[in-house]
Amino acid sequence: MSDRLLGVFRLGHRGKRLGLRFLELLVVTAALLFASVQLEAKLHGSPYNQGWEFFAIIGALVLVAVFPGFVFKYLWRSRAV
């Protein structure tokens, strides 16, 4: 819901476009997956092998988690704001 890149960097008066928001979503998802694999390796000695199904479910969960923000930003708020 923020117009800052990754919640930190200002982008000027235009803010973020939709494509940049999707790219940011991919970067944050990849960072979360990397952190979880590293945590699993630290706790269990080595990470378990995951198939494509695992990543498809993670992607679906991330999309469900960010959907309320998308609705608030693009669909729910009036254009006058």
Protein Blocks (a to p, Z undefined) as FASTA:
>chain_A
ZZbehhlacgbjnopafklmmmmmmmmmmmmmmmmmmmmmmmnopacdddfklmmmmmmm
mmmmmmmmmmmmmmmpcfkZZ
